[in-house]
Amino acid sequence: MTRFPVAIVGVGNMGGAMALNLLSKGWVVQVCDVDGAKVQSLVARGAIAHETPALTAANGVATIVCVVDAAQCEDVLFGAQGLTSVMQPGQVVLLCPTLAPQDVESLAQRLAERGIAVLDAPMSGGPVRAREGTMSLMVAGEDAVFTRMAPLLSALSSQVFRISARVGDGARTKLVNNLAAGINLVGAAEVLALARAMGLDLVATLDVIEQSSGQSWIGSERMRRAIAGDLAPRAHMTLLEKDTWLAVQAAQAVGFAGPLGAAARDVFAQASAAGLAELDDAALLQWLSLK
């Protein structure tokens, strides 16, 4: 496998897990994050730390941007200490956050004007699968760039989905997926809250659901933790609040109005407003149980 220096800006749950995965496979990984403790934990595993995105990307062939939203991407890419202050034509940026398609297209166009290529590469599956290299990567971008980055993509994930050559289609696919995840999670929390109200044993009920027609991966994964009272944030409530909002916005942009997307969006928004914003999204079970 051809390895080349890789930079990762944003080493939270997903970015940090990707860094550990690459380090375990012998890649040179340079990292940057506003949380110094997260950076130092990766340095202990062999990563090279830098204080700014610009310094991180200066010697890298590819830079993975793994921050939260479009505003953070803007700062990381075009801020005073952003990537574009040092990146040279021919370098590549992988955009991994969940973003609105129009934001991905705009960022990519501005980078292209500087000769910097972009892969629209949102991810799904959570930190455990990112660390194992089994998360889903939904990749859109020019064929030549995809081919050039194939060794990195293969190292990052055994589940690389080639969406299209059109930057923005990765974001569209991710929003469709995350809307499904949000709808499924709200449904799982609702039915277990109902089971609790009926006096049913929640573990036994979820055992049945997992082996029957109501099963969903996110429902099982989140509700097992919710039943155990484990609400330490792996995925903050605000993430699916943001993602379902973006998905419904994207649906409206193409004139589509489904019956469930907006309802799921509103549930996450209401739960966050009720004080659950910094908890794991598994906390939907507790919140719905009080209604």
N, C-alpha and C positions, 0 to 999 in steps of 0.2 A: 504493500500500500504506500502511495506517495503521501508523505506528511509534510506540512508546511506550517510556519508560525501562524497561530490563530489568536485573535484578541476577543475577549468577551466583556462588553460593557453592560453591567447589571448582573450581579451574581447573587441574586436572592434565591428563592426556592428552586426555580427552574434553571436560571443561569448558572447557579452554583452547582447544581446537579449535572448539567452539561459539562461544566469545567472538570468535575471529578471523573466523569466518564472519559473525557478526552485524555486527561492526565494518566488514567489507568492504562490507556492504550499507547502511551509513549509520545503524545503530541506535546509540542511546546505551546503553553497557554499563558497569555498575558491578560491580567484582569484589572478591572476598575469598578468601584462602587462607592456610593456615599457612606455605606456602612463599613467602617474599617475593620470591625471584628470578622465580618464575612470574608473580606479580602485576606486577612491574616490566617484564617482557617484554611484557605486554599494555598497560601504560601507554604504552610506547613506540609502540604501535600505535593509541592513542587511547582506551583504556579509562580509567575513573575508579576509583582504588584506595580501599579502605576497610579499616580494621584489624579490624573485627568484622562478623559477619553482620548485626547490628542496624543498624549504620550503612549497610551496603550496601543493605538493603531499605527504608530509611526513605522514599526518594523514588521507589521503583520501583512500577510497576503490577503486574509479575509478577516472581517470584524463582524462578530455576532452582536447585534443590539437586542438586549433582553430586558428592557425597562417596562413600565406599566402602560403608558398611554402616548398619544400623539404629541402632547406638550413636552413630555420627557424626551421623546425621539427628536423633536425639534432642537432642544437644548443640546443633546448629545451629539447631534449631527452638525448643527449650524451655530451653536453658541460660541462664546469667546474662546473656550478651550475645547471646542468640539472637533469631531473627526475630520471635517473638511478643511480645517486649518493646516493639516499635515498630510492627508491622504493624497496619493498620486493617481493619475490616470492608470487604469488597469487593475487597481485594487477593487475588492468586492465587499459590499455590505449585505449581510443577511438580516432582514427585518423580521424578528420573531414575536413581537407583541401582538395582541389582538387589537386591530385598528380598523377604522372605517376604510372601505376601499378607496374612497377619494383621497384620504390622507396618504395611503400607501402610494397611490399614483402621483400625487404631488411631490412627496419626498423623493420618489424614484426619478422623476423628471428633473428635479433640481440637482440631484446627484449626477445624473447622466450628463448634464450640462458641464460638469467638471470632469467627465470621463470616468466616473466611478460607477461600476455596474451594481445592480441590485438583484437579489433574490428575495421575493416575497415569500417568507417561510414560517408562517405561524405554526405553533406546536400544540399538542394535546396529549394528555395522559397522566400528568402529575409528576412530582419530583422523583418518586421511586422509579417510575419507568424512564424518566430522563437520565437518572443515574445508571440504570441498567442498559441504556441505549435501545430501548424498545418503545419509546413514545412515538406518536404519529407526527410526521412533518408533512405539511401541505405546501408544496413548492411550486411557485409560478415565476417565470422569468425566461430570458432568452436561452435558447437551446445551448449555445456555445458556453454561456456562463454556467448553466446547470451541469454540463459535461465537465467543465474545469473544476467545479466544486464537488464533483461526485465522491472523491475520497473522503472529504469532510462530512458530507451528508450521510454517507454510509457509516462513518464512525459515530456520528451523532445518533443514528436511528436505523433499526432494521425495518422500520415501517415508513419508508419515504414514498409519498404519493406525488407523482408528477402531474400537476393539475393542468397547466397550460403554459404557453409562452407569454401570456398577457399578465404583466404585473397588476395586482389587484385581485386576481382570481383566487389566490391563496387566502387573502383576507375574506373574500366572499364565502369560500368554502368553510373557513373557520367560524364565521358568524352563523352559518347554517348549522354546523355541528354544535356550537355552544348554545344556540337557541334550543336545539333538541335536548342538550344536557340540562339546561335550565328548566324546561318543561317537565322532563323526567324527574328531576330532583324535587320540584314543587309537588308533583304527583305522588312521589314516594313518601314525602313528609306528610302530605295531607292524609293518605290512607293509613299511615301508622298512627297519626294523631287520632283518626277515627277509631282505629283498633284499640287505642288506649282508652278512649271515651266509652267504648263498648265493654271494657273490662278484660280484653284479651291480653295474653302474654305477648309482648312485642318481639322477643327473640323467636318464639315459635311461629309467630305470624310471618316474620321476615324469612324464616326457613322455608315456609310454604311458598311465599312469593318468589323466592330465588329459584325454585324448582318448577315454577308454573308460569302462566302467561303474563304475569305482571312484572317479571324480572327486568331490571336494567342495571348496567354496571355502576353508574353513578349513584343510583338509589341504594344498591347494596353497600357500596363502599362508604357512603356518607352516613347511612342510617345505622350501620353496625357501630360506628363511632358515636353517633348521637345517642343510641341506646345505652352505651357504656358511659355516657357523660363526658366523652373526650372531645372538647371543642377547641383544643389548641389549633390555631389557624394554620392549616396547610394551604387553603384557598379562602381568602377573606370573602365575606359576604359581598363586599363592594365589587369584587371581580365579576361575578355573574350579574350583579346589578348593572355594571358598565356594559358587559358583553351583550346581555339581552336588550339593553337600550339601543346599542349600536345595531344589533340584528333587526330590531323592529324599524329603526330609522332606515336601514338599507332596504327593507321590504317596502316601506312607504315610497322610497325613491323609484322603485320599479312598478308602483301601483298595485302591490299585493297586500291584502289584509286578511290574515288568517285568524281563527278564533282563539288560539291559545297563547301565541307569542306575547301579545300585549298584557295578557293576564299574568303570565309568569314574570314579565318585566316589573309589573306593579307590585307583585309579592316581594321580590328582592328589594325594591325601593322602600316599601313599607317596613320590612324587617330591619333594614339599615337605619331608617329614621327612628325606629323603636329602640335603638341602642345596641343592635347586634352587628354593626358595621365592621368592627375589628375582630369578631369571632369567625370561626370557620363556618362555611355555608351549611354545614350539617346542623347548625343551630336552628334551622327552619323547623325541625321537629318540635323543639321546646316552645318556639314562638307560636306555632299553630296549635299546640296543645293548650295554650292559654286562651285561645279565642273562643 
